[in-house]
Amino acid sequence: MLRKLAVSIATLIALSHSQVVQAEAWFEVEVYVFERQSQSSEQWPDAPNKTKTDNAIDLISPAIAQAITPIPSASAPCTLVFDADANSHCAETLNGTSTSEPMPAAPASVEYRYPPVIPAEISSAQISYPTANGNPVLLTRSQSQFASIINSISRERGTRSLLHMAWQQPMRGKSGSVPIRLFAGKDFSGTYHFDGRKIIKQAQAEPMTNADGTPMLAPAVSPVWELDGTLNIYLSHYLYIETALHLRKEGRKLMPAVPSDAADTSATLTAPKVMTPFLMSVPLEQNRRVKSEEIHYLDHPEMGMVIQIRKMAQPSAMQNNQNAESIQTVGQY
């Protein structure tokens, strides 16, 4: 009897320990990025390696951009089958009856229409609460704590605010961490390519039309943001932050005197070089171990980042408090 009781207690302890290990610790993060308009003589790469942002979490677009509902495809999913006469039919409508399970529609990715310039202050319109094993949550402006720091830095000569935002997120190990997408400032996609080349305006041609005579829509152009990249924070005994940001600045560069879109590479190699407008890219790439509650400053000749990672009430505790408050509220009536 005692042996069975000891085994049961050990099993319960092991299960509770496993749940604690698997529970994700949530932290609050606040970031302020600013440009330092200095006359630095340091040489920067002509163009950045494209930062991998496909899997990054985007908290900015839903807050400042207009969501565009993607147009569904005209052709529905169809599984071809063949009848006795070797004629093909969709399985879903063969002989007017469904012969296969309907295929679930693939989730459509949300597209956004952005303003030409993103405001430096990014915040949620209302307070939201995180949920256990949920996604990061953008905070409201009243929940941020950098007001005095921003005022102090803004008073310094030659500084300009680029981005200020705060959010709550779970902290995972490096292999399981997901970076947060950061972008701000002006969209240069109307005047520059992503690699920094100036867009050469071609003569206006007659608009392309579809088969039914309607104007053909121009292909969507991805924004080329003044500040762009990712911030990854992960937990490995200590907290670590990894920045992969680029600040784009208009400048000039010696380039072949041929159109940037020219297909003839031999002409590009032999053409004389002239000073040409070019969109320079300044990298801010650092990996640093940090401590929670401390305010950390990432220095750079062209920009700076202030970041603080704060402890917070965990989502499970928040939920318990909300449940308790709702019970007390019901009891008053």
Order of alpha helices (4+ residues) and beta strands (2+ residues): alpha-beta-alpha-beta-beta-beta-beta-beta-beta-alpha-beta-beta-beta-beta-alpha-beta-beta-beta-alpha
